[in-house]
Structure formats: C-alpha cells, structure tokens
Amino acid sequence: MADFTPELKNILKKSGCKFRRSAKGSHEFWYSPITDRCFTVGHKIKSRHTANAVLKQAGIAKAF
C-alpha cells in the first residue's frame, strides 16, 4: 500500500502552505494562505481519498 504523505507535503510546501506544529497523536497542524485556515495532516496517509481531502482543505486541486 502506498504512503501519500511525502508527496502530499511537497505539494503543500510548493503551494505556500506552512507547517505550524505537531498535533496530538501522529498528526501535524499546517496553515494554508489560500484558504487562511489551519488543517491537520497525518504522518501515514494510505488513502488517495484522504490525501485529496487534505488538499481540498488547503484550497489546492486534487493531485492523487
């Protein structure tokens, strides 16, 4: 099963999103200047649907 997290984080960084801090458990808080919101990103995202949902929260088009 694929791990989408490294590629997802690269897409977020290229789009201007910033890592804020570690969150509870195995998650991180990120900030998107596109939507002006914070959102969480898991350390091991195995589903392309979840990866695309994170991108949607960041205001970025689907990539997976």
DABEL-V284784 format. One record per residue. N is the residue number from 1. RES is the residue in one letter. PSI is psi in whole degrees, 0 to 359 (* if undefined). D_CENTER is the distance of its C-alpha to the mean C-alpha in Angstrom with 1 decimal. Layout:
N:RES:PSI:D_CENTER
N:RES:PSI:D_CENTER
This chain:
1:M:137:18.5
2:A:151:15.7
3:D:112:12.7
4:F:352:9.7
5:T:310:7.6
6:P:315:9.6
7:E:322:9.5
8:L:315:5.8
9:K:324:5.9
10:N:318:9.1
11:I:317:8.2
12:L:315:6.2
13:K:317:9.3
14:K:334:11.7
15:S:1:10.9
16:G:2:11.7
17:C:148:8.7
18:K:140:9.9
19:F:131:9.5
20:R:302:11.8
21:R:168:12.9
22:S:146:12.9
23:A:184:13.1
24:K:138:15.5
25:G:225:15.6
26:S:50:13.0
27:H:163:10.0
28:E:148:8.7
29:F:131:8.8
30:W:156:7.1
31:Y:136:9.3
32:S:120:9.5
33:P:343:13.1
34:I:313:13.1
35:T:351:13.0
36:D:41:14.1
37:R:159:12.1
38:C:152:10.1
39:F:164:7.5
40:T:150:6.7
41:V:126:4.7
42:G:158:7.7
43:H:331:9.6
44:K:91:10.9
45:I:113:9.4
46:K:347:12.7
47:S:133:12.5
48:R:333:11.6
49:H:318:11.9
50:T:318:9.2
51:A:317:6.8
52:N:327:8.5
53:A:322:8.4
54:V:316:4.7
55:L:321:5.9
56:K:319:9.0
57:Q:330:8.1
58:A:353:7.2
59:G:26:10.5
60:I:144:9.8
61:A:155:12.0
62:K:143:11.5
63:A:352:11.6
64:F:*:12.2
